[in-house]
């Protein structure tokens, strides 16, 4: 059970960093590349849930709410290890 939780934690942590990279690259010209398109397909199933929840002017803070929630879940898994 311990090994499964450790592997799950590292997979979830990697996905967390991929989401951060995707959000940061979304503000750059790289957004128009094929790499960003595939990166967005990876993170969209989770971050897409939060898009449009908290929009101020033209800035969508929904993905940030999703990251905070995801980090809390990651903390629960880390404490279980």
Backbone as CSV, one residue per row, in Angstrom:
resi,resn,N_x,N_y,N_z,CA_x,CA_y,CA_z,C_x,C_y,C_z
1,UNK,0.826,-1.195,0.000,0.000,0.000,0.000,0.868,1.257,0.000
2,UNK,1.966,1.205,0.732,2.871,2.346,0.822,3.481,2.689,-0.542
3,UNK,3.851,1.665,-1.280,4.447,1.886,-2.600,3.425,2.516,-3.539
4,UNK,2.179,2.043,-3.482,1.129,2.612,-4.330,0.912,4.087,-4.015
5,UNK,0.877,4.449,-2.740,0.688,5.848,-2.359,1.863,6.717,-2.790
6,UNK,3.055,6.186,-2.692,4.237,6.940,-3.119,4.219,7.182,-4.622
7,UNK,3.906,6.155,-5.384,3.820,6.305,-6.838,2.700,7.275,-7.203
8,UNK,1.548,7.147,-6.553,0.430,8.057,-6.823,0.808,9.495,-6.512
9,UNK,1.533,9.700,-5.420,1.952,11.059,-5.054,2.848,11.654,-6.135
10,UNK,3.828,10.897,-6.616,4.741,11.428,-7.627,4.041,11.673,-8.966
11,UNK,3.100,10.837,-9.313,2.335,11.059,-10.548,1.484,12.319,-10.406
12,UNK,0.809,12.472,-9.275,-0.012,13.661,-9.037,0.834,14.924,-8.963
13,UNK,2.014,14.842,-8.361,2.899,16.004,-8.279,3.396,16.411,-9.662
14,UNK,3.715,15.432,-10.495,4.143,15.737,-11.864,3.025,16.420,-12.640
15,UNK,1.807,15.931,-12.483,0.658,16.538,-13.159,0.451,17.971,-12.665
16,UNK,0.685,18.212,-11.382,0.573,19.557,-10.819,1.545,20.509,-11.509
17,UNK,2.794,20.076,-11.681,3.777,20.935,-12.335,3.466,21.129,-13.820
18,UNK,2.918,20.135,-14.462,2.509,20.280,-15.862,1.386,21.314,-15.973
19,UNK,0.465,21.320,-15.005,-0.606,22.323,-15.014,-0.046,23.725,-14.831
20,UNK,0.915,23.888,-13.947,1.524,25.200,-13.737,2.219,25.671,-15.008
21,UNK,2.960,24.782,-15.649,3.640,25.133,-16.899,2.625,25.534,-17.959
22,UNK,1.537,24.807,-18.042,0.504,25.118,-19.030,-0.104,26.496,-18.783
23,UNK,-0.372,26.813,-17.528,-0.954,28.123,-17.208,0.033,29.238,-17.537
24,UNK,1.285,29.055,-17.181,2.286,30.087,-17.458,2.519,30.271,-18.952
25,UNK,2.562,29.180,-19.695,2.770,29.281,-21.140,1.552,29.872,-21.851
26,UNK,0.402,29.814,-21.214,-0.801,30.384,-21.812,-0.747,31.892,-21.951
27,UNK,0.175,32.525,-21.257,0.328,33.984,-21.323,1.425,34.405,-22.287
28,UNK,2.000,33.465,-23.017,3.114,33.758,-23.919,2.724,33.426,-25.357
29,UNK,3.544,33.841,-26.312,3.273,33.487,-27.716,3.370,31.990,-28.001
30,UNK,3.945,31.227,-27.093,4.047,29.772,-27.276,2.653,29.146,-27.324
31,UNK,1.678,29.899,-26.869,0.309,29.391,-26.854,-0.172,28.963,-28.242
32,UNK,0.419,29.492,-29.271,-0.004,29.183,-30.636,0.773,28.020,-31.261
33,UNK,1.491,27.260,-30.465,2.297,26.162,-31.006,1.604,24.813,-30.806
34,UNK,2.107,23.834,-31.501,1.594,22.474,-31.401,1.889,21.882,-30.020
35,UNK,3.051,22.229,-29.453,3.419,21.755,-28.112,2.378,22.193,-27.088
36,UNK,1.995,23.457,-27.120,1.013,23.959,-26.159,-0.350,23.307,-26.381
37,UNK,-0.690,23.043,-27.618,-1.960,22.383,-27.925,-2.034,21.017,-27.228
38,UNK,-0.956,20.232,-27.330,-0.940,18.911,-26.693,-0.873,19.026,-25.173
39,UNK,-0.151,20.004,-24.680,-0.085,20.236,-23.244,-1.457,20.599,-22.696
40,UNK,-2.175,21.404,-23.426,-3.523,21.804,-23.019,-4.483,20.609,-23.040
41,UNK,-4.306,19.699,-23.974,-5.145,18.498,-23.997,-4.907,17.626,-22.771
42,UNK,-3.691,17.667,-22.231,-3.367,16.877,-21.044,-4.005,17.477,-19.799
43,UNK,-3.931,18.791,-19.632,-4.402,19.426,-18.394,-5.860,19.859,-18.458
44,UNK,-6.439,19.889,-19.622,-7.807,20.361,-19.775,-8.864,19.536,-19.044
45,UNK,-8.722,18.222,-18.924,-9.762,17.478,-18.197,-9.956,17.958,-16.759
46,UNK,-8.878,18.384,-16.099,-9.029,18.877,-14.729,-9.252,20.381,-14.693
47,UNK,-8.407,21.145,-15.347,-8.528,22.607,-15.274,-9.763,23.125,-15.994
48,UNK,-10.258,22.379,-16.960,-11.467,22.795,-17.673,-12.685,22.895,-16.777
49,UNK,-12.680,22.142,-15.691,-13.793,22.197,-14.741,-13.885,23.577,-14.111
50,UNK,-12.755,24.234,-13.886,-12.712,25.490,-13.161,-12.708,26.723,-14.057
51,UNK,-12.590,26.532,-15.353,-12.544,27.686,-16.261,-13.883,28.416,-16.265
52,UNK,-13.792,29.729,-16.127,-14.992,30.574,-16.164,-15.661,30.772,-14.820
53,UNK,-15.140,30.188,-13.753,-15.747,30.341,-12.429,-15.514,31.723,-11.850
54,UNK,-14.297,32.239,-12.008,-13.916,33.489,-11.359,-13.149,34.342,-12.357
55,UNK,-13.887,35.166,-13.105,-13.292,35.984,-14.156,-13.383,37.453,-13.749
56,UNK,-12.246,38.117,-13.777,-12.206,39.557,-13.544,-11.663,40.184,-14.817
57,UNK,-12.481,41.059,-15.409,-12.179,41.688,-16.685,-11.945,40.584,-17.708
58,UNK,-10.753,40.402,-18.224,-10.532,39.320,-19.188,-9.600,38.241,-18.628
59,UNK,-9.332,38.291,-17.330,-8.437,37.321,-16.696,-9.266,36.282,-15.952
60,UNK,-9.035,35.024,-16.284,-9.754,33.920,-15.664,-8.909,33.344,-14.528
61,UNK,-9.394,33.503,-13.306,-8.686,32.982,-12.142,-9.185,31.595,-11.743
62,UNK,-10.073,31.018,-12.490,-10.603,29.688,-12.208,-9.539,28.616,-12.135
63,UNK,-8.584,28.574,-13.099,-7.528,27.566,-12.997,-6.684,27.698,-11.725
64,UNK,-6.540,28.910,-11.225,-5.788,29.079,-9.972,-6.537,28.440,-8.806
65,UNK,-7.853,28.557,-8.816,-8.666,27.895,-7.793,-8.498,26.380,-7.910
66,UNK,-8.478,25.895,-9.141,-8.255,24.465,-9.369,-6.896,24.008,-8.874
67,UNK,-5.861,24.834,-9.079,-4.530,24.482,-8.595,-4.480,24.444,-7.068
68,UNK,-5.131,25.390,-6.426,-5.151,25.413,-4.959,-5.839,24.164,-4.424
69,UNK,-6.969,23.807,-5.012,-7.678,22.597,-4.586,-6.833,21.356,-4.835
70,UNK,-6.182,21.305,-5.984,-5.330,20.163,-6.327,-4.164,20.052,-5.351
71,UNK,-3.590,21.193,-4.972,-2.483,21.179,-4.028,-2.937,20.687,-2.655
72,UNK,-4.154,21.012,-2.273,-4.685,20.512,-1.010,-4.838,18.986,-1.063
73,UNK,-5.319,18.471,-2.183,-5.446,17.022,-2.356,-4.069,16.364,-2.326
74,UNK,-3.114,17.012,-2.950,-1.736,16.503,-2.954,-1.175,16.460,-1.532
75,UNK,-1.506,17.442,-0.724,-1.084,17.445,0.680,-1.686,16.299,1.479
76,UNK,-2.935,15.973,1.194,-3.582,14.843,1.877,-2.881,13.536,1.516
77,UNK,-2.554,13.369,0.249,-1.845,12.160,-0.184,-0.448,12.111,0.438
78,UNK,0.216,13.273,0.521,1.567,13.312,1.100,1.540,12.942,2.584
79,UNK,0.500,13.370,3.308,0.401,13.019,4.725,0.088,11.538,4.921
80,UNK,-0.545,10.924,3.937,-0.886,9.509,4.036,0.335,8.612,3.832
81,UNK,1.359,9.187,3.204,2.573,8.395,2.932,3.310,8.172,4.184
